[in-house]
Amino acid sequence: MTLISAALLGVTLLASAQSPDQRAEAERMANSGANAAALKQFQAIAAANPDDIEARLWIARLHSRMGHPEHASDVYRSILASRPQHFEALVGLGNALLVLGRLKEAGDALNRAEALGADRPDVLTAQGKLHEAANHTTLALAYFLRAIALDPANAEARLAADRLRASRGHRIHLGYDFQHMNTDVEDAHVGTFEVNARVADNFRVFARGQAERAFGLDEQRVGGGIEWLATRHASLRAGGMAGIDATFLPTSEGFVEASVASGRARWSVQVRKESFDGLEMWIGGPGVAMTFRNGVEASARYYRGHLAPTGFDAPATTTDTVALGLAGRPSDRVGVGVVYTHGIDRLDWLTVDRIGFEADTLSFRASYDFTPFATFEAGYDYQSRPGPVQAHRARAGLIYRF
């Protein structure tokens, strides 16, 4: 045996002696949540032996856990280059591509995996997520239920099925708003009731009623509308309401809002017509919401308003409104948000006393999902009006899905 051969044999024996301990330590770190340290360890193992498929699978898994779907997909593809029928790599690739929004490629990988293991809950769960993202919700739910039937302890599929049932189910929304001002004005109380019913996977209808007690008057209005998901990326919402003995609430209202998603951005435009006793207002404009990988959403919206008196001769006026917001979910059950508005706010509860001036409003929102089917909402608004007049508003709401 030559000196070089002996050295190579010694290195091989040393690596084989250390590898089990190194791998066990890397798996321990990965299972304990030390993802970055585990990733370095598995990368070292794979560098020493590129044919170690299990180490490379761990690298891909850890990239997915750490929010690096591009890196995960690259590693899974490298495995499939030499092992095209590797089941876990196909499922992992499909899940990574799904996170990236590349649904067609994800479907190709998951269809290949399902052909290899149609009774495997992991591929059925992944297929459910894929079809949910494509808004094929009936098919998605069928996949989730198949996965649960094969593995009743599959918490991921069960939670996904419950959330999907909730999102596509009928909804009842109860809301209450309270407003107090630092002037000698009676507090305002507003109750809102809405029923939103699913007609098809891409079409819903809703009915809405609102009652207000303010300025010594009781007013109501009722109405409804539609929600249409034209494609996976484009949606339309339209409707109207009519006032009953309305003085401060609009005597009639109509609105339409269209939105289109592109990547992480959702662009929208909204137009509303509000008719009051002696005044008509058109208001509308564009908006954009951007979702980041950590789940935080930043939004911006601009409205241009045109106010014209009716029944008497007076000049029309215009208003400009800008709203900037941030929202996110600190946990699976909790949602929070803050919005700053300069101009007219709360278009869902618009009264004639709030449209003739510019105001600055800071709004805070929070929600808590008791279950996927029941959500509690709360909020607080601080509004500074000319004068100086200050308004404090509190709100609470409950959404029940069935």
Buried (B, 14 or more C-beta within 10 A) or exposed (E): EEEEEEEEEEEEEEEEEEBEEBBEEBBEBBEEEBBEBBBBBBBEBBEBEEEBBEBBBBBBBBBBBBEBBEBBBBBBBBBBEEEEEBBBBBBBBBBBBBBBEBBEBBBBBBBBBBEEBEEBBBBBBBBBBBBBBBBBBEBBBBBBBBBBEEBEEBEBBBEBBBBBBBEBBEBBBBBEBEBBBEEEBEEBBBBBBBBBEBEEBBEBBBBBBBBBBBEEEEBBBBBBBBBBBEEEEEBEBBBBBBBBEBBBBBBBBBBBBBBBBEEEEBBBBBBBBBBBBEBBBBBBBEBBBBBEEEEEBBBEBBBBBBBEBEEEEEEEEEBEBEBEBEBBBEEEEEBEBBBBBBBBBBBBBBBBBBBEEEBEBBBEBBBEBEEBBBBEBEBEBEBBBEEEBBBBBEBEBBBBBE
